[in-house]
Amino acid sequence: MLVSGAIRQSLINSVQEPYLQTFLTFDLIPQRNLRDTRYSNEQKHLYNTISDMRSRGNNDREISDYLNTQGFKTLSGKRFDSSSAYDIVRKRNMRLNILNKEAPAVLRNFGIFILQ
């Protein structure tokens, strides 16, 4: 998608004839962040549960004990420990920070036109 077609900026060439104008043209193409934002329902539930328990003042050991008594397993199929609960929140926050960064625009199709 082009932003308002080719953007033209007029540059006056002082070396050439007084009525000669030089135009630099290029396409400004906005980029979007292509990282996948989908979480499975279980991942969402785990993140929400851990976040809720942390907001109520539970520490990571209490959270991991609760998740184990509820029958939850880590992605590798193991029991939760305090670092597992902490890592879920830490990685989710890191992921959100990356997704919220704006991707830079790309300039392409440069051209120079001289008009008399």
C-alpha positions as CSV (number, residue, x, y, z in Angstrom):
1,M,0.0,0.0,0.0
2,L,1.4,3.4,-1.0
3,V,0.9,6.4,1.2
4,S,-0.7,9.0,-1.2
5,G,1.0,7.5,-4.2
6,A,4.5,8.7,-5.0
7,I,5.6,11.6,-2.8
8,R,7.2,14.3,-4.9
9,Q,9.6,16.8,-3.4
10,S,10.7,19.7,-5.5
11,L,14.4,20.4,-5.5
12,I,15.7,23.4,-7.4
13,N,19.0,22.9,-9.2
14,S,20.9,26.2,-8.9
15,V,23.6,25.1,-11.3
16,Q,21.2,24.6,-14.3
17,E,18.9,27.0,-16.2
18,P,16.6,29.1,-13.9
19,Y,13.5,27.4,-15.1
20,L,14.8,23.8,-14.8
21,Q,13.3,21.9,-11.9
22,T,14.4,18.5,-10.6
23,F,11.9,16.2,-8.8
24,L,12.9,13.3,-6.5
25,T,10.2,10.7,-6.4
26,F,9.9,7.7,-4.2
27,D,7.2,5.4,-2.7
28,L,6.8,5.4,1.1
29,I,5.5,2.0,2.2
30,P,4.3,1.6,5.8
31,Q,5.3,-1.7,7.4
32,R,3.3,-3.6,10.0
33,N,4.5,-5.8,12.7
34,L,4.2,-9.4,11.4
35,R,4.8,-11.2,14.7
36,D,2.0,-13.6,15.6
37,T,-0.1,-12.4,18.5
38,R,-2.3,-15.5,19.0
39,Y,-2.3,-17.4,22.3
40,S,-4.1,-20.6,22.8
41,N,-7.0,-20.6,25.2
42,E,-4.9,-22.5,27.8
43,Q,-2.1,-20.0,27.6
44,K,-4.6,-17.1,28.0
45,H,-6.2,-18.8,31.0
46,L,-2.8,-19.5,32.6
47,Y,-1.6,-15.9,32.1
48,N,-4.8,-14.5,33.4
49,T,-4.9,-16.8,36.5
50,I,-1.2,-16.0,37.3
51,S,-1.8,-12.3,36.8
52,D,-4.9,-12.3,39.0
53,M,-3.2,-14.2,41.8
54,R,-0.2,-11.9,41.7
55,S,-2.4,-8.8,41.9
56,R,-4.0,-10.4,45.1
57,G,-0.5,-10.6,46.6
58,N,0.3,-14.3,46.0
59,N,3.9,-15.1,45.4
60,D,5.2,-17.4,42.7
61,R,5.5,-20.4,45.0
62,E,1.9,-20.1,46.0
63,I,0.8,-19.7,42.4
64,S,2.7,-22.7,41.2
65,D,1.3,-24.8,44.1
66,Y,-2.2,-23.7,43.1
67,L,-1.7,-24.5,39.4
68,N,-0.3,-28.0,40.3
69,T,-3.3,-28.8,42.6
70,Q,-5.6,-27.7,39.7
71,G,-3.9,-30.2,37.4
72,F,-2.2,-27.7,35.1
73,K,1.1,-28.7,33.4
74,T,3.8,-26.7,31.7
75,L,4.1,-26.8,27.9
76,S,6.7,-29.5,28.3
77,G,4.2,-31.6,30.4
78,K,5.9,-31.0,33.8
79,R,4.7,-29.7,37.1
80,F,4.9,-26.0,37.7
81,D,7.6,-24.5,39.9
82,S,7.9,-20.9,41.0
83,S,10.1,-20.0,38.0
84,S,7.6,-21.5,35.6
85,A,4.8,-19.2,36.9
86,Y,7.2,-16.2,36.8
87,D,8.4,-17.0,33.3
88,I,4.8,-17.1,31.8
89,V,4.2,-13.5,33.0
90,R,7.7,-12.3,32.0
91,K,7.6,-13.8,28.5
92,R,4.1,-12.4,27.9
93,N,5.1,-8.9,28.9
94,M,8.2,-9.2,26.7
95,R,6.1,-10.3,23.8
96,L,3.6,-7.4,24.3
97,N,6.5,-4.9,24.4
98,I,7.8,-6.3,21.0
99,L,4.4,-6.2,19.4
100,N,3.8,-2.6,20.5
101,K,6.9,-1.3,18.8
102,E,6.2,0.5,15.6
103,A,7.8,-1.0,12.5
104,P,9.7,1.5,10.3
105,A,8.4,2.6,6.9
106,V,10.4,1.6,3.8
107,L,11.3,3.9,0.9
108,R,11.4,2.3,-2.5
109,N,11.3,3.1,-6.3
110,F,13.5,6.2,-6.3
111,G,13.5,8.3,-9.4
112,I,14.6,11.7,-10.6
113,F,12.6,13.7,-13.1
114,I,13.9,17.0,-14.7
115,L,11.2,19.4,-16.1
116,Q,11.8,22.5,-18.1
